[in-house]
Amino acid sequence: MPAPRKLVGGRLATGSLESRAMVIGLGLDLAEVARYDFDAARLAWFARKVYTDEEMAYALGKRNRAERLAGFFAAKEATRKAFGHAIPWRLVGVGHESGGKPVVRLYGWATALPLRRGVTAMHLTITHTAAMAAAVVVLEGAE
Ligand SMILES: CC(C)(COP(=O)(O)OP(=O)(O)OC[C@H]1O[C@@H](n2cnc3c(N)ncnc32)[C@H](O)[C@@H]1OP(=O)(O)O)[C@@H](O)C(=O)NCCC(=O)NCCS
């Protein structure tokens, strides 16, 4: 029977000599959906100043657009929190894998952040209801 694995520094030790992944950043944010139920003028402003083209195309193609826009806003804030500093609105956004899983996208100078900060993977999850949207971002790095 294999020996039980011990917790080392809050993680399960594998005994392997390979580098191991560790969490180096965590961010959470909550957004009220009603605040993202924009009229045409506000929507145009947010599309210019806050959301990426990919986010706008995704949200406009869905029902419950405000839920999606609230979720994307929460994801931007959660990413900022995970990195620990501000990132301009349109330099951080949400994309989707083919199965629908959301992913953090970085643009412009923000694309250099993961390498500079030793981030090897970024994980994002989003949830939304008619009232609220939330997002969590985990930044993974190597030991
Ligand atoms: C993904 C799933 C769990 C969403 O759950 P839900 O309670 O209906 O909705 P929530 O509001 O909590 O989450 C919706 C968000 O989940 C995210 N999501 C969608 N597909 C996803 C996937 N395959 N993996 C992870 N997250 C996903 C998206 O950000 C989505 O928001 P969007 O619709 O605005 O793009 C559900 O659609 C499902 O079970 N899909 C099939 C199985 C699956 O892919 N599961 C993966 C997670 S176990």
The ligand as a MOL file (V3000), in Angstrom:
LIG
                    3D

  0  0  0     0  0            999 V3000
M  V30 BEGIN CTAB
M  V30 COUNTS 48 50 0 0 0
M  V30 BEGIN ATOM
M  V30 1 C -20.7700 24.5580 -17.0180 0
M  V30 2 C -22.0070 24.3940 -16.1160 0
M  V30 3 C -21.5490 23.6760 -14.8560 0
M  V30 4 C -22.5770 25.7900 -15.7770 0
M  V30 5 O -23.4150 25.7260 -14.6250 0
M  V30 6 P -24.7390 26.5780 -14.4040 0
M  V30 7 O -25.1410 26.4050 -12.9980 0
M  V30 8 O -25.6850 26.2790 -15.4930 0
M  V30 9 O -24.3460 28.0980 -14.6500 0
M  V30 10 P -23.3750 29.0950 -13.8510 0
M  V30 11 O -23.9530 30.4470 -13.8780 0
M  V30 12 O -22.9410 28.5840 -12.5120 0
M  V30 13 O -22.0810 29.0750 -14.7750 0
M  V30 14 C -22.1510 29.5410 -16.0650 0
M  V30 15 C -20.7400 29.8340 -16.4850 0
M  V30 16 O -19.9430 28.6430 -16.3630 0
M  V30 17 C -18.8390 28.7680 -17.2520 0
M  V30 18 N -18.7240 27.5300 -18.0180 0
M  V30 19 C -19.4170 27.1330 -19.0940 0
M  V30 20 N -18.9780 25.9390 -19.5240 0
M  V30 21 C -17.9810 25.5760 -18.7010 0
M  V30 22 C -17.1050 24.4470 -18.6490 0
M  V30 23 N -17.1800 23.4520 -19.5230 0
M  V30 24 N -16.1840 24.3850 -17.6580 0
M  V30 25 C -16.0860 25.3900 -16.7710 0
M  V30 26 N -16.8910 26.4910 -16.7680 0
M  V30 27 C -17.8180 26.5780 -17.7300 0
M  V30 28 C -19.1270 29.9610 -18.1720 0
M  V30 29 O -18.3700 31.0480 -17.7210 0
M  V30 30 C -20.6070 30.1860 -17.9320 0
M  V30 31 O -21.0000 31.4930 -18.1270 0
M  V30 32 P -21.5720 31.9140 -19.5860 0
M  V30 33 O -22.7380 31.0330 -19.8530 0
M  V30 34 O -21.9250 33.3580 -19.4140 0
M  V30 35 O -20.4490 31.6830 -20.5300 0
M  V30 36 C -23.1210 23.5880 -16.8180 0
M  V30 37 O -23.4620 24.2550 -17.9900 0
M  V30 38 C -22.7330 22.1590 -17.1530 0
M  V30 39 O -22.8730 21.2970 -16.3020 0
M  V30 40 N -22.2410 21.9230 -18.3840 0
M  V30 41 C -21.9090 20.6030 -18.8770 0
M  V30 42 C -20.8200 19.9010 -18.0960 0
M  V30 43 C -19.5550 20.6840 -17.9430 0
M  V30 44 O -18.9770 21.1510 -18.9070 0
M  V30 45 N -19.0850 20.8280 -16.7050 0
M  V30 46 C -17.8510 21.4960 -16.3990 0
M  V30 47 C -17.7710 21.8900 -14.9380 0
M  V30 48 S -17.9150 20.4730 -13.8740 0
M  V30 END ATOM
M  V30 BEGIN BOND
M  V30 1 1 1 2
M  V30 2 1 2 3
M  V30 3 1 2 4
M  V30 4 1 2 36
M  V30 5 1 4 5
M  V30 6 1 5 6
M  V30 7 2 6 7
M  V30 8 1 6 8
M  V30 9 1 6 9
M  V30 10 1 9 10
M  V30 11 2 10 11
M  V30 12 1 10 12
M  V30 13 1 10 13
M  V30 14 1 13 14
M  V30 15 1 14 15
M  V30 16 1 15 16
M  V30 17 1 15 30
M  V30 18 1 16 17
M  V30 19 1 17 18
M  V30 20 1 17 28
M  V30 21 1 18 19
M  V30 22 1 18 27
M  V30 23 2 19 20
M  V30 24 1 20 21
M  V30 25 1 21 22
M  V30 26 2 21 27
M  V30 27 1 22 23
M  V30 28 2 22 24
M  V30 29 1 24 25
M  V30 30 2 25 26
M  V30 31 1 26 27
M  V30 32 1 28 29
M  V30 33 1 28 30
M  V30 34 1 30 31
M  V30 35 1 31 32
M  V30 36 2 32 33
M  V30 37 1 32 34
M  V30 38 1 32 35
M  V30 39 1 36 37
M  V30 40 1 36 38
M  V30 41 2 38 39
M  V30 42 1 38 40
M  V30 43 1 40 41
M  V30 44 1 41 42
M  V30 45 1 42 43
M  V30 46 2 43 44
M  V30 47 1 43 45
M  V30 48 1 45 46
M  V30 49 1 46 47
M  V30 50 1 47 48
M  V30 END BOND
M  V30 END CTAB
M  END
